[in-house]
Amino acid sequence: MKRITAALAATTASLLLLTGCGSGTPSGAASSSGETGNQAGAEGSSSAASDELTTVRVAAVPVVDVAAIYLGEEKGFFAEKGMTIDIQFTPGSSISIPALLQDQYDVVYTGSVNAFQARETGLPVIAVAEGGRTTGEPGADHGGVVVPEDSEIQDAGDLEGKSVAVNAVKGLHEAAIRQSVKKAGGDPDLVQFLELPLPDMQPALERGSVDAISTSEPFLGNAKDAGHRLIADPYIDVDPEFVTAVYLTSEQKWAEDPQFVKDFVEVVKRSQEYATENPDEFRTELSNFTEIDPQTAETMILTKFGWGFPEQAMQRGAQATEEAGIIEDAAAGLDGLVVDVQQ
């Protein structure tokens, strides 16, 4: 397993200020110096030395979804394709997407909102694999809006005139919450969105500094365990199959080395399917590469993995991004974004 590095890719004058899931403090901060997990023997993999494997350079943030490909590395799925992964954690898409286009990375894991924004801006990136989805189960999703137990706020419509903490203004959480407010009959333009790192949200809620927080696992489970009340499932309110994150590569990489991209996507799919079928191993992997303690990992709601970029869900995601003012044209954010590399 590769050592986690906190390398920050160099930026250029053309840096696009992307916002969203990749911004702010990620869900479970990773150690930038420790080894990731147990170096398990690869099942059915070749015994080739690591320098004989092709390294896939992946930029990501250390969130729950990414544990699936770490698990795939440990199980030897990458080695079977002659690959090994080198995951580098960056602050977010404003760093990683420009670096991808400078060939500093082969693949970028990012929020779908960031992908819509990049594509609308004209950046030559394509989404080749889903990174994660909402569970689609109200009250049991990996993201949600929470208020104090004694709050007068009963649903998202009551957020009018209230303050809500999000990990990035004009990001994934804001785009989704706006749909919740609208669905509940409220005016999302009357909600005050305040940017806070995820670990700082619950203390701010308990101090009364904000009226509500939009958070994700493991912080969501921690807040509910502390007695705070879930009032909305914003990801589900976008669409029951809302794709929250994607893996991007560049159009140039796809044109120059399609087999490399196909092999990577095949392994991602296999890794995610294995994680779904073996949730206990997936939860163990979370504790290996993040600071999520094992007890929390045992109970937290896991990301759902899906495949195929459902058309309606992608359209609703792009529309929600447009309605939030993050992009101007949902159709442009979708145009040419998704490429089925397995055809």
C-alpha contacts under 8 A as a table, 3 or more apart, distances in Angstrom:
res1	aa1	res2	aa2	distance
1	M	35	E	7.64
1	M	36	T	6.72
1	M	37	G	7.98
1	M	39	Q	6.25
1	M	73	E	7.10
1	M	74	E	7.12
1	M	85	I	7.84
2	K	35	E	7.42
2	K	36	T	7.42
2	K	85	I	7.01
2	K	86	D	5.70
2	K	87	I	7.42
3	R	33	S	7.29
3	R	34	G	6.87
3	R	35	E	5.20
3	R	36	T	6.56
3	R	86	D	7.79
4	I	31	S	7.59
4	I	32	S	5.70
4	I	33	S	6.47
4	I	34	G	6.95
4	I	35	E	6.73
4	I	36	T	6.98
4	I	86	D	7.80
4	I	87	I	6.50
4	I	88	Q	6.14
4	I	89	F	7.34
5	T	32	S	5.54
5	T	33	S	6.90
5	T	87	I	7.51
5	T	88	Q	5.23
5	T	89	F	6.46
6	A	32	S	5.63
6	A	88	Q	5.92
6	A	89	F	5.11
6	A	90	T	6.28
7	A	88	Q	6.26
7	A	89	F	6.74
7	A	90	T	6.60
8	L	89	F	7.85
8	L	90	T	5.69
8	L	91	P	7.63
8	L	95	I	7.17
9	A	90	T	7.67
9	A	95	I	6.13
9	A	96	S	6.67
9	A	99	A	5.86
9	A	104	Q	7.35
10	A	95	I	7.42
10	A	99	A	6.80
11	T	14	S	7.96
11	T	15	L	6.09
11	T	95	I	6.45
11	T	98	P	6.77
11	T	99	A	6.95
12	T	15	L	5.37
12	T	98	P	7.60
14	S	98	P	7.94
15	L	94	S	6.83
15	L	95	I	7.69
15	L	98	P	6.17
16	L	94	S	5.93
16	L	98	P	7.22
16	L	118	A	7.80
17	L	94	S	5.20
18	L	93	S	5.91
18	L	94	S	4.88
18	L	114	N	5.90
18	L	117	Q	6.90
18	L	118	A	7.26
19	T	22	G	7.09
19	T	23	S	6.11
19	T	92	G	8.00
19	T	93	S	7.11
19	T	94	S	7.15
19	T	113	V	7.68
19	T	114	N	6.08
19	T	168	A	6.71
19	T	169	V	7.62
19	T	170	K	6.43
19	T	171	G	5.17
19	T	172	L	7.90
20	G	23	S	5.49
20	G	111	G	6.37
20	G	113	V	6.19
20	G	114	N	6.01
20	G	167	N	7.91
20	G	168	A	5.75
20	G	169	V	7.59
20	G	170	K	6.67
20	G	171	G	3.38
20	G	172	L	4.65
20	G	173	H	7.33
21	C	24	G	7.88
21	C	92	G	7.85
21	C	110	T	6.89
21	C	111	G	4.84
21	C	112	S	7.98
21	C	113	V	7.53
21	C	114	N	7.57
21	C	167	N	7.72
21	C	168	A	7.39
21	C	171	G	6.31
21	C	172	L	5.33
21	C	173	H	7.38
21	C	245	A	7.95
22	G	26	P	7.27
22	G	60	A	8.00
22	G	61	V	6.36
22	G	91	P	6.77
22	G	92	G	4.15
22	G	93	S	5.77
22	G	110	T	5.97
22	G	111	G	6.20
23	S	26	P	7.57
23	S	91	P	6.32
23	S	92	G	5.00
23	S	93	S	7.28
23	S	167	N	6.81
23	S	168	A	5.88
23	S	171	G	7.92
24	G	91	P	7.22
24	G	92	G	7.75
24	G	167	N	5.30
24	G	168	A	6.12
24	G	196	L	7.37
24	G	197	P	5.36
24	G	198	L	7.44
25	T	29	A	7.33
25	T	91	P	7.91
25	T	167	N	7.10
25	T	197	P	4.91
25	T	198	L	5.84
25	T	199	P	7.42
26	P	29	A	6.05
26	P	61	V	6.35
26	P	62	P	6.15
26	P	63	V	5.92
26	P	197	P	7.90
26	P	198	L	7.01
27	S	62	P	6.94
27	S	63	V	5.06
27	S	64	V	7.01
27	S	198	L	6.93
27	S	216	S	6.80
27	S	217	E	6.39
27	S	218	P	6.60
27	S	219	F	7.30
28	G	62	P	6.69
28	G	63	V	6.27
28	G	64	V	7.76
28	G	218	P	7.03
28	G	290	T	5.69
28	G	291	E	5.88
28	G	292	I	5.79
29	A	62	P	6.40
29	A	63	V	7.97
29	A	290	T	5.77
29	A	291	E	5.87
29	A	292	I	7.90
30	A	62	P	6.05
30	A	289	F	6.25
30	A	290	T	4.34
30	A	291	E	5.81
31	S	34	G	5.81
31	S	289	F	7.52
31	S	290	T	6.71
31	S	291	E	7.18
35	E	289	F	7.83
36	T	288	N	5.59
36	T	289	F	4.86
37	G	285	E	6.69
37	G	287	S	7.95
37	G	288	N	4.27
37	G	289	F	6.11
38	N	288	N	7.53
39	Q	74	E	6.65
40	A	74	E	5.62
40	A	75	K	7.26
41	G	74	E	6.92
41	G	75	K	7.16
41	G	76	G	7.49
42	A	45	S	5.28
42	A	46	S	7.99
42	A	73	E	7.91
42	A	74	E	6.06
42	A	75	K	4.91
42	A	76	G	4.04
42	A	77	F	7.72
42	A	79	A	7.71
43	E	75	K	5.59
43	E	76	G	5.57
44	G	76	G	6.92
44	G	80	E	7.47
45	S	76	G	5.27
45	S	77	F	7.21
45	S	79	A	5.70
45	S	80	E	5.04
46	S	79	A	6.65
46	S	80	E	6.43
48	A	52	E	6.22
48	A	53	L	7.42
49	A	52	E	5.54
49	A	53	L	7.20
50	S	53	L	5.29
50	S	84	T	7.36
51	D	54	T	7.67
52	E	82	G	7.74
53	L	79	A	7.10
53	L	82	G	5.00
53	L	83	M	4.91
53	L	84	T	6.06
54	T	82	G	6.07
54	T	83	M	4.60
54	T	84	T	6.11
55	T	83	M	5.70
55	T	84	T	4.89
55	T	85	I	5.55
55	T	86	D	6.51
56	V	83	M	6.75
56	V	84	T	6.11
56	V	85	I	4.79
56	V	86	D	5.99
56	V	105	Y	7.92
56	V	106	D	6.23
56	V	107	V	7.56
56	V	264	F	7.97
57	R	85	I	6.24
57	R	86	D	5.00
57	R	87	I	6.14
57	R	88	Q	7.53
57	R	104	Q	7.77
57	R	105	Y	4.96
57	R	106	D	5.17
57	R	107	V	6.44
58	V	85	I	7.00
58	V	86	D	6.02
58	V	87	I	4.67
58	V	88	Q	6.17
58	V	105	Y	5.88
58	V	106	D	6.12
58	V	107	V	4.89
58	V	108	V	5.64
58	V	109	Y	7.31
59	A	87	I	5.83
59	A	88	Q	5.02
59	A	89	F	5.86
59	A	90	T	6.51
59	A	96	S	6.18
59	A	105	Y	6.47
59	A	107	V	6.41
59	A	108	V	4.75
59	A	109	Y	6.19
60	A	66	V	7.61
60	A	87	I	6.80
60	A	88	Q	6.27
60	A	89	F	5.02
60	A	90	T	6.13
60	A	92	G	7.43
60	A	96	S	7.84
60	A	108	V	6.06
60	A	109	Y	4.92
60	A	110	T	6.83
61	V	66	V	7.93
61	V	89	F	5.09
61	V	90	T	5.95
61	V	91	P	6.80
61	V	92	G	6.66
61	V	109	Y	7.46
61	V	110	T	7.88
62	P	66	V	6.67
62	P	89	F	6.53
62	P	289	F	7.93
62	P	290	T	6.94
63	V	66	V	5.93
63	V	67	A	7.51
64	V	67	A	5.74
64	V	217	E	7.95
64	V	286	L	6.70
64	V	302	L	7.46
64	V	303	T	7.01
65	D	68	A	6.13
65	D	131	G	6.39
65	D	132	G	6.12
65	D	303	T	6.31
66	V	69	I	5.82
66	V	70	Y	6.87
66	V	131	G	7.69
67	A	70	Y	5.05
67	A	71	L	6.17
67	A	282	F	6.97
67	A	285	E	6.10
67	A	286	L	5.94
67	A	289	F	7.44
68	A	71	L	5.06
68	A	72	G	6.26
68	A	268	V	7.83
68	A	271	S	5.68
68	A	272	Q	5.44
68	A	275	A	5.80
68	A	282	F	6.74
69	I	72	G	4.69
69	I	73	E	6.17
69	I	268	V	6.20
69	I	271	S	5.69
69	I	272	Q	7.16
70	Y	73	E	5.07
70	Y	74	E	6.37
70	Y	285	E	7.46
71	L	74	E	5.08
71	L	75	K	6.19
71	L	271	S	6.69
71	L	275	A	7.36
71	L	281	E	7.95
71	L	282	F	6.98
71	L	285	E	6.57
72	G	75	K	5.10
72	G	76	G	6.30
72	G	77	F	5.31
72	G	78	F	6.62
72	G	267	V	7.27
72	G	268	V	7.50
72	G	270	R	7.52
72	G	271	S	4.61
72	G	272	Q	7.92
72	G	274	Y	7.83
73	E	76	G	5.25
73	E	77	F	5.92
73	E	78	F	5.54
73	E	79	A	7.32
73	E	84	T	6.95
73	E	85	I	7.09
74	E	77	F	7.69
76	G	79	A	5.06
76	G	80	E	6.19
77	F	80	E	5.29
77	F	81	K	6.92
77	F	267	V	6.12
77	F	270	R	7.59
77	F	271	S	7.28
78	F	81	K	5.31
78	F	82	G	6.46
78	F	83	M	4.85
78	F	84	T	5.62
78	F	85	I	7.51
78	F	264	F	7.75
78	F	267	V	6.16
79	A	82	G	4.77
79	A	83	M	4.93
79	A	84	T	6.04
80	E	83	M	7.23
81	K	263	D	6.54
81	K	267	V	7.88
90	T	93	S	7.92
90	T	95	I	6.90
90	T	96	S	6.68
91	P	94	S	7.97
91	P	95	I	6.94
92	G	95	I	5.86
92	G	96	S	6.30
92	G	110	T	7.61
93	S	96	S	4.78
93	S	97	I	5.36
93	S	110	T	6.46
93	S	114	N	6.89
94	S	97	I	6.29
94	S	98	P	7.01
95	I	98	P	6.07
95	I	99	A	6.39
96	S	99	A	5.01
96	S	100	L	6.03
96	S	105	Y	7.81
96	S	108	V	6.62
97	I	100	L	4.95
97	I	101	L	6.48
97	I	108	V	6.82
98	P	101	L	5.17
98	P	102	Q	6.43
99	A	102	Q	4.93
99	A	103	D	6.38
99	A	104	Q	5.24
99	A	105	Y	6.43
100	L	103	D	5.09
100	L	104	Q	5.49
100	L	105	Y	4.72
100	L	106	D	6.29
100	L	107	V	6.86
100	L	108	V	7.00
100	L	249	T	7.22
100	L	250	S	6.91
101	L	104	Q	7.46
101	L	105	Y	7.94
101	L	124	P	7.87
101	L	250	S	6.35
102	Q	105	Y	7.81
103	D	106	D	6.60
105	Y	108	V	7.11
106	D	249	T	6.17
106	D	250	S	7.68
106	D	253	K	7.37
107	V	247	Y	6.47
107	V	248	L	5.54
107	V	249	T	4.77
107	V	250	S	7.80
108	V	247	Y	5.53
108	V	248	L	5.06
108	V	249	T	6.43
109	Y	131	G	6.92
109	Y	245	A	7.11
109	Y	246	V	5.83
109	Y	247	Y	4.52
109	Y	248	L	6.35
110	T	114	N	6.55
110	T	115	A	7.08
110	T	131	G	7.80
110	T	245	A	5.53
110	T	246	V	5.64
110	T	247	Y	6.43
110	T	248	L	7.44
111	G	114	N	5.36
111	G	115	A	6.64
111	G	172	L	7.01
111	G	244	T	5.80
111	G	245	A	4.08
111	G	246	V	6.17
112	S	115	A	4.94
112	S	116	F	6.30
112	S	172	L	7.72
112	S	243	V	6.74
112	S	244	T	5.43
112	S	245	A	4.71
112	S	246	V	5.82
112	S	317	G	7.73
113	V	116	F	5.22
113	V	117	Q	6.24
113	V	171	G	6.86
113	V	172	L	5.78
113	V	244	T	7.82
113	V	317	G	7.52
113	V	318	A	7.30
113	V	321	T	6.32
114	N	117	Q	5.04
114	N	118	A	6.07
114	N	171	G	7.96
115	A	118	A	5.12
115	A	119	R	6.13
115	A	125	V	7.99
115	A	127	A	7.61
115	A	246	V	7.63
115	A	248	L	7.72
115	A	333	G	7.62
115	A	337	L	7.77
116	F	119	R	5.28
116	F	120	E	6.09
116	F	318	A	6.46
116	F	321	T	7.80
116	F	327	I	7.55
116	F	330	A	7.64
116	F	333	G	4.25
116	F	334	L	6.20
116	F	337	L	7.66
117	Q	120	E	5.24
117	Q	121	T	6.22
117	Q	326	I	7.10
117	Q	327	I	5.87
117	Q	333	G	6.08
118	A	121	T	5.20
118	A	122	G	6.58
118	A	123	L	5.52
118	A	125	V	7.41
118	A	333	G	7.45
119	R	122	G	5.14
119	R	123	L	5.36
119	R	124	P	6.92
119	R	125	V	6.61
119	R	126	I	7.97
119	R	332	A	7.05
119	R	333	G	5.12
119	R	334	L	7.08
119	R	335	D	7.50
119	R	336	G	7.92
119	R	337	L	6.45
120	E	123	L	7.48
120	E	327	I	7.15
120	E	329	D	7.20
120	E	330	A	7.93
120	E	332	A	4.95
120	E	333	G	4.22
120	E	334	L	7.54
120	E	335	D	7.94
121	T	333	G	7.92
124	P	250	S	5.94
124	P	251	E	5.52
124	P	252	Q	7.85
125	V	248	L	6.31
125	V	249	T	5.72
125	V	250	S	4.42
125	V	251	E	5.59
125	V	337	L	6.98
126	I	248	L	5.40
126	I	249	T	5.61
126	I	250	S	6.01
126	I	251	E	6.30
126	I	336	G	7.16
126	I	337	L	4.80
126	I	338	V	5.80
126	I	339	V	6.38
127	A	130	E	7.64
127	A	246	V	6.21
127	A	247	Y	5.68
127	A	248	L	4.49
127	A	249	T	6.63
127	A	337	L	5.68
127	A	338	V	4.80
127	A	339	V	6.18
128	V	246	V	7.53
128	V	247	Y	5.97
128	V	248	L	6.01
128	V	249	T	7.06
128	V	265	V	6.85
128	V	338	V	6.33
128	V	339	V	5.64
128	V	340	D	6.44
128	V	341	V	6.52
129	A	246	V	5.85
129	A	247	Y	5.17
129	A	248	L	7.43
129	A	265	V	6.18
129	A	268	V	7.52
129	A	269	K	7.76
129	A	307	W	7.44
129	A	308	G	7.86
130	E	133	R	7.82
130	E	243	V	6.95
130	E	245	A	6.27
130	E	246	V	4.42
130	E	247	Y	6.10
130	E	305	F	7.54
130	E	306	G	6.88
130	E	307	W	6.31
130	E	308	G	7.57
130	E	309	F	6.76
131	G	243	V	7.61
131	G	244	T	7.24
131	G	245	A	4.56
131	G	246	V	4.25
131	G	247	Y	5.91
131	G	305	F	7.19
132	G	243	V	6.01
132	G	244	T	5.73
132	G	245	A	5.29
132	G	246	V	7.01
132	G	303	T	6.07
132	G	304	K	5.88
132	G	305	F	5.00
132	G	306	G	6.84
133	R	241	E	6.32
133	R	242	F	5.63
133	R	243	V	4.39
133	R	244	T	5.19
133	R	245	A	7.06
133	R	303	T	6.38
133	R	304	K	5.18
133	R	305	F	5.83
133	R	306	G	6.65
134	T	137	E	7.98
134	T	141	D	6.30
134	T	142	H	6.97
134	T	143	G	7.94
134	T	235	Y	5.94
134	T	236	I	6.33
134	T	240	P	6.85
134	T	241	E	6.09
134	T	242	F	5.70
134	T	243	V	6.71
134	T	244	T	6.80
134	T	303	T	6.67
134	T	304	K	6.04
135	T	140	A	7.31
135	T	141	D	5.36
135	T	142	H	7.24
135	T	236	I	7.78
135	T	240	P	7.50
135	T	241	E	7.44
135	T	303	T	6.62
135	T	304	K	5.19
136	G	141	D	6.80
136	G	236	I	5.52
136	G	239	D	7.88
136	G	240	P	4.50
136	G	241	E	6.17
137	E	140	A	5.32
137	E	141	D	5.95
137	E	236	I	7.54
137	E	240	P	7.83
138	P	141	D	6.45
138	P	233	D	6.26
138	P	236	I	7.18
139	G	230	L	7.44
139	G	232	A	7.94
139	G	233	D	6.83
140	A	301	I	6.85
141	D	144	G	6.97
141	D	233	D	6.82
141	D	236	I	7.94
141	D	301	I	6.51
141	D	302	L	7.99
141	D	303	T	7.93
142	H	216	S	5.53
142	H	217	E	5.45
142	H	220	L	7.36
142	H	300	M	7.95
142	H	301	I	5.36
142	H	302	L	6.25
142	H	303	T	6.18
143	G	214	S	7.35
143	G	215	T	5.74
143	G	216	S	4.10
143	G	217	E	6.48
143	G	220	L	6.73
143	G	233	D	6.68
143	G	234	P	7.27
143	G	235	Y	6.87
144	G	214	S	5.67
144	G	215	T	5.75
144	G	216	S	6.34
144	G	220	L	6.85
144	G	230	L	6.68
144	G	231	I	7.64
144	G	232	A	5.82
144	G	233	D	4.78
144	G	234	P	6.09
144	G	235	Y	7.68
145	V	177	I	7.92
145	V	212	A	6.70
145	V	213	I	5.54
145	V	214	S	4.35
145	V	215	T	6.41
145	V	230	L	5.78
145	V	231	I	5.81
145	V	232	A	5.22
145	V	233	D	6.60
145	V	234	P	7.27
146	V	212	A	5.62
146	V	213	I	5.39
146	V	214	S	6.49
146	V	215	T	7.70
146	V	220	L	7.85
146	V	223	A	7.49
146	V	224	K	7.77
146	V	228	H	6.34
146	V	229	R	5.31
146	V	230	L	4.46
146	V	231	I	5.91
146	V	232	A	7.50
147	V	151	S	6.34
147	V	153	I	7.27
147	V	205	L	7.44
147	V	211	D	6.57
147	V	212	A	4.73
147	V	213	I	6.71
147	V	228	H	5.75
147	V	229	R	5.27
147	V	230	L	6.55
147	V	231	I	7.12
148	P	151	S	5.22
148	P	205	L	7.23
148	P	206	E	7.40
148	P	211	D	7.97
148	P	212	A	7.60
148	P	227	G	7.45
148	P	228	H	4.64
148	P	229	R	5.90
149	E	227	G	6.29
149	E	228	H	4.90
149	E	229	R	5.25
151	S	154	Q	7.66
153	I	156	A	7.69
153	I	158	D	5.38
153	I	159	L	6.91
153	I	231	I	7.97
154	Q	158	D	6.48
154	Q	231	I	6.33
155	D	158	D	5.65
155	D	159	L	7.49
155	D	184	A	7.01
155	D	231	I	5.07
155	D	232	A	6.50
156	A	159	L	5.40
156	A	177	I	7.86
156	A	180	S	5.79
156	A	181	V	4.68
156	A	184	A	5.89
156	A	186	G	7.33
156	A	231	I	6.48
156	A	232	A	6.07
157	G	160	E	6.41
157	G	180	S	7.58
157	G	181	V	4.78
157	G	182	K	7.04
157	G	183	K	7.72
157	G	184	A	4.70
157	G	185	G	5.52
157	G	186	G	4.21
157	G	187	D	7.40
158	D	162	K	7.86
158	D	181	V	7.87
158	D	186	G	6.98
159	L	162	K	5.02
159	L	163	S	7.38
159	L	164	V	7.82
159	L	181	V	7.08
159	L	186	G	7.58
159	L	191	V	6.04
160	E	186	G	6.41
160	E	187	D	6.38
160	E	188	P	6.84
160	E	190	L	5.06
160	E	191	V	4.99
161	G	190	L	5.43
161	G	191	V	5.34
161	G	192	Q	6.79
162	K	190	L	7.86
162	K	191	V	5.64
162	K	192	Q	6.02
162	K	210	V	7.92
162	K	211	D	6.03
162	K	212	A	7.82
163	S	191	V	6.29
163	S	192	Q	4.60
163	S	193	F	5.86
163	S	194	L	6.79
163	S	210	V	5.34
163	S	211	D	5.21
163	S	212	A	6.45
164	V	191	V	7.26
164	V	192	Q	6.14
164	V	193	F	5.02
164	V	194	L	5.99
164	V	210	V	6.06
164	V	211	D	6.00
164	V	212	A	4.72
164	V	213	I	5.23
164	V	214	S	6.87
165	A	193	F	5.90
165	A	194	L	4.75
165	A	195	E	5.67
165	A	196	L	5.97
165	A	201	M	6.68
165	A	210	V	6.61
165	A	212	A	6.39
165	A	213	I	4.60
165	A	214	S	5.97
166	V	169	V	6.43
166	V	173	H	6.18
166	V	174	E	6.62
166	V	193	F	6.56
166	V	194	L	6.03
166	V	195	E	5.08
166	V	196	L	5.96
166	V	197	P	7.73
166	V	198	L	7.72
166	V	213	I	6.53
166	V	214	S	5.43
166	V	215	T	7.11
167	N	171	G	7.77
167	N	173	H	7.35
167	N	195	E	5.32
167	N	196	L	5.13
167	N	197	P	5.24
167	N	198	L	5.92
167	N	214	S	7.86
167	N	215	T	7.75
168	A	171	G	5.12
168	A	172	L	7.61
168	A	173	H	7.45
168	A	174	E	7.63
168	A	195	E	5.33
168	A	196	L	7.26
169	V	174	E	6.51
169	V	193	F	6.51
169	V	194	L	6.74
169	V	195	E	5.69
170	K	174	E	5.88
170	K	175	A	6.85
170	K	324	A	6.91
170	K	325	G	7.35
170	K	326	I	5.83
171	G	174	E	5.47
171	G	175	A	6.19
171	G	326	I	7.45
172	L	175	A	5.25
172	L	176	A	6.24
172	L	244	T	7.85
172	L	321	T	7.89
173	H	176	A	5.16
173	H	177	I	6.00
173	H	214	S	6.59
173	H	215	T	7.95
173	H	234	P	7.57
174	E	177	I	5.11
174	E	178	R	6.13
174	E	193	F	7.38
174	E	324	A	7.24
175	A	178	R	5.50
175	A	179	Q	6.92
175	A	320	A	5.71
175	A	321	T	5.50
175	A	323	E	7.52
175	A	324	A	5.20
176	A	179	Q	5.30
176	A	180	S	6.68
176	A	234	P	4.93
176	A	235	Y	5.69
176	A	237	D	7.05
176	A	238	V	5.95
176	A	320	A	6.80
177	I	180	S	4.91
177	I	181	V	6.23
177	I	214	S	7.83
177	I	234	P	5.04
177	I	235	Y	7.85
178	R	181	V	5.13
178	R	182	K	6.11
178	R	188	P	5.10
178	R	234	P	7.98
178	R	320	A	7.86
178	R	324	A	6.99
179	Q	182	K	5.08
179	Q	183	K	5.95
179	Q	188	P	7.82
179	Q	234	P	6.81
179	Q	237	D	5.99
179	Q	238	V	6.00
179	Q	320	A	6.87
180	S	183	K	5.08
180	S	184	A	6.19
180	S	232	A	6.69
180	S	233	D	7.35
180	S	234	P	5.40
180	S	237	D	5.51
180	S	238	V	7.62
181	V	184	A	5.19
181	V	185	G	6.43
181	V	186	G	5.03
181	V	187	D	6.44
181	V	188	P	5.63
182	K	185	G	5.17
182	K	186	G	5.10
182	K	187	D	5.98
182	K	188	P	6.27
183	K	186	G	7.33
183	K	237	D	7.41
187	D	190	L	5.69
187	D	191	V	7.48
188	P	191	V	5.39
189	D	192	Q	7.93
196	L	200	D	6.41
196	L	201	M	6.33
197	P	200	D	5.46
197	P	201	M	6.65
198	L	201	M	5.42
198	L	215	T	6.43
198	L	216	S	7.91
198	L	219	F	7.13
199	P	202	Q	7.02
199	P	219	F	6.96
200	D	203	P	5.76
200	D	204	A	6.33
201	M	204	A	5.12
201	M	205	L	6.18
201	M	213	I	6.31
201	M	215	T	7.76
202	Q	205	L	4.99
202	Q	206	E	6.18
202	Q	213	I	7.41
202	Q	219	F	7.97
202	Q	223	A	6.43
203	P	206	E	5.06
203	P	207	R	6.15
204	A	207	R	5.10
204	A	208	G	6.22
204	A	209	S	5.13
204	A	210	V	6.17
205	L	208	G	5.14
205	L	209	S	5.93
205	L	210	V	5.31
205	L	211	D	6.43
205	L	212	A	6.49
205	L	213	I	6.98
206	E	209	S	7.61
207	R	210	V	7.93
208	G	211	D	6.59
210	V	213	I	7.30
215	T	219	F	6.43
215	T	220	L	5.59
216	S	219	F	5.67
216	S	220	L	4.90
216	S	221	G	7.99
217	E	220	L	4.84
217	E	221	G	6.11
217	E	300	M	6.46
217	E	301	I	6.77
217	E	302	L	7.87
218	P	221	G	5.52
218	P	222	N	6.42
218	P	292	I	7.46
218	P	296	T	7.05
218	P	297	A	7.63
218	P	300	M	6.01
218	P	301	I	7.90
219	F	222	N	4.98
219	F	223	A	6.15
220	L	223	A	5.23
220	L	224	K	6.35
221	G	224	K	5.16
221	G	225	D	6.03
221	G	300	M	6.10
221	G	301	I	7.73
222	N	225	D	5.06
222	N	226	A	6.23
223	A	226	A	5.10
223	A	227	G	6.76
223	A	228	H	5.65
224	K	227	G	5.22
224	K	228	H	4.88
224	K	229	R	6.17
224	K	230	L	7.18
225	D	228	H	7.22
233	D	236	I	5.58
233	D	237	D	6.30
234	P	237	D	4.86
234	P	238	V	6.47
235	Y	238	V	5.34
235	Y	239	D	6.72
235	Y	240	P	7.55
235	Y	242	F	6.35
235	Y	244	T	7.67
236	I	239	D	5.00
236	I	240	P	4.70
236	I	241	E	7.24
236	I	242	F	6.70
237	D	240	P	7.03
238	V	242	F	6.35
238	V	313	A	7.82
238	V	316	R	6.30
238	V	317	G	6.40
238	V	320	A	6.90
239	D	242	F	4.84
239	D	313	A	5.64
239	D	316	R	6.56
239	D	317	G	7.51
240	P	313	A	7.57
241	E	310	P	7.34
241	E	313	A	5.68
242	F	313	A	5.08
242	F	314	M	6.93
242	F	316	R	7.77
242	F	317	G	6.59
243	V	246	V	7.48
243	V	309	F	7.23
243	V	313	A	6.85
243	V	314	M	6.85
243	V	317	G	7.52
249	T	253	K	6.74
249	T	254	W	7.30
250	S	253	K	5.20
250	S	254	W	6.44
251	E	254	W	5.15
251	E	255	A	6.15
252	Q	255	A	5.09
252	Q	256	E	6.02
253	K	256	E	5.22
253	K	257	D	5.76
253	K	258	P	7.22
253	K	261	V	7.67
254	W	257	D	5.56
254	W	258	P	4.82
254	W	261	V	6.35
255	A	258	P	6.04
257	D	260	F	5.49
257	D	261	V	6.77
258	P	261	V	5.17
258	P	262	K	6.10
258	P	341	V	7.83
259	Q	262	K	4.97
259	Q	263	D	6.00
260	F	263	D	5.26
260	F	264	F	6.26
261	V	264	F	5.14
261	V	265	V	6.18
261	V	341	V	7.43
262	K	265	V	5.19
262	K	266	E	6.10
262	K	341	V	5.84
262	K	342	Q	6.16
263	D	266	E	5.11
263	D	267	V	6.30
264	F	267	V	5.23
264	F	268	V	6.21
265	V	268	V	5.02
265	V	269	K	6.19
265	V	341	V	7.79
265	V	342	Q	7.92
266	E	269	K	5.23
266	E	270	R	6.24
266	E	342	Q	7.82
267	V	270	R	4.97
267	V	271	S	5.92
268	V	271	S	5.04
268	V	272	Q	6.08
269	K	272	Q	5.23
269	K	273	E	6.14
269	K	307	W	7.64
270	R	273	E	5.14
270	R	274	Y	6.13
271	S	274	Y	5.08
271	S	275	A	6.14
272	Q	275	A	4.98
272	Q	276	T	6.18
272	Q	305	F	6.25
273	E	276	T	5.09
273	E	277	E	6.20
273	E	305	F	7.47
274	Y	277	E	5.08
274	Y	278	N	5.91
275	A	278	N	5.10
275	A	279	P	5.72
275	A	281	E	7.12
275	A	282	F	5.28
276	T	279	P	5.70
276	T	282	F	7.78
276	T	304	K	7.69
276	T	305	F	7.22
278	N	281	E	5.61
278	N	282	F	6.40
279	P	282	F	4.82
279	P	283	R	6.03
280	D	283	R	5.11
280	D	284	T	6.25
280	D	298	E	7.74
281	E	284	T	4.99
281	E	285	E	6.21
282	F	285	E	5.10
282	F	286	L	6.53
283	R	286	L	5.15
283	R	287	S	6.89
283	R	294	P	7.82
283	R	297	A	5.48
283	R	298	E	6.25
284	T	287	S	5.44
284	T	288	N	6.51
284	T	294	P	7.05
284	T	297	A	7.31
285	E	288	N	4.90
285	E	289	F	6.48
286	L	289	F	5.72
286	L	290	T	5.86
286	L	292	I	6.67
286	L	297	A	6.71
287	S	290	T	5.44
287	S	291	E	6.23
287	S	292	I	5.23
287	S	293	D	5.81
287	S	294	P	5.65
287	S	297	A	6.75
288	N	291	E	7.76
292	I	296	T	6.54
292	I	297	A	6.35
293	D	296	T	5.49
293	D	297	A	6.26
294	P	297	A	4.94
294	P	298	E	6.19
295	Q	298	E	5.25
295	Q	299	T	6.99
296	T	299	T	5.56
296	T	300	M	6.05
297	A	300	M	5.49
306	G	309	F	7.92
307	W	310	P	7.87
308	G	340	D	7.93
309	F	313	A	7.55
309	F	314	M	6.62
309	F	338	V	7.58
310	P	313	A	5.43
310	P	314	M	6.19
311	E	314	M	5.23
311	E	315	Q	6.17
312	Q	315	Q	5.10
312	Q	316	R	6.10
313	A	316	R	5.08
313	A	317	G	6.04
314	M	317	G	5.00
314	M	318	A	6.20
314	M	334	L	7.80
315	Q	318	A	5.18
315	Q	319	Q	6.06
315	Q	330	A	7.59
315	Q	334	L	7.49
316	R	319	Q	4.96
316	R	320	A	6.03
317	G	320	A	5.16
317	G	321	T	6.25
318	A	321	T	5.01
318	A	322	E	6.26
318	A	330	A	4.92
318	A	331	A	7.53
318	A	333	G	6.58
318	A	334	L	6.86
319	Q	322	E	5.02
319	Q	323	E	6.13
319	Q	330	A	5.30
320	A	323	E	5.04
320	A	324	A	6.17
321	T	324	A	5.19
321	T	325	G	6.60
321	T	326	I	5.56
321	T	327	I	6.14
321	T	330	A	7.28
322	E	325	G	5.17
322	E	326	I	5.77
322	E	327	I	4.81
322	E	328	E	5.53
322	E	329	D	6.17
322	E	330	A	5.65
323	E	326	I	7.61
324	A	327	I	7.74
325	G	328	E	6.52
327	I	330	A	6.90
327	I	333	G	7.45
329	D	332	A	5.33
329	D	333	G	6.40
330	A	333	G	5.00
330	A	334	L	6.37
331	A	334	L	5.22
331	A	335	D	5.92
332	A	335	D	5.03
333	G	337	L	7.26
334	L	337	L	5.28
334	L	338	V	7.44
335	D	338	V	7.99
336	G	339	V	7.20
340	D	343	Q	6.04
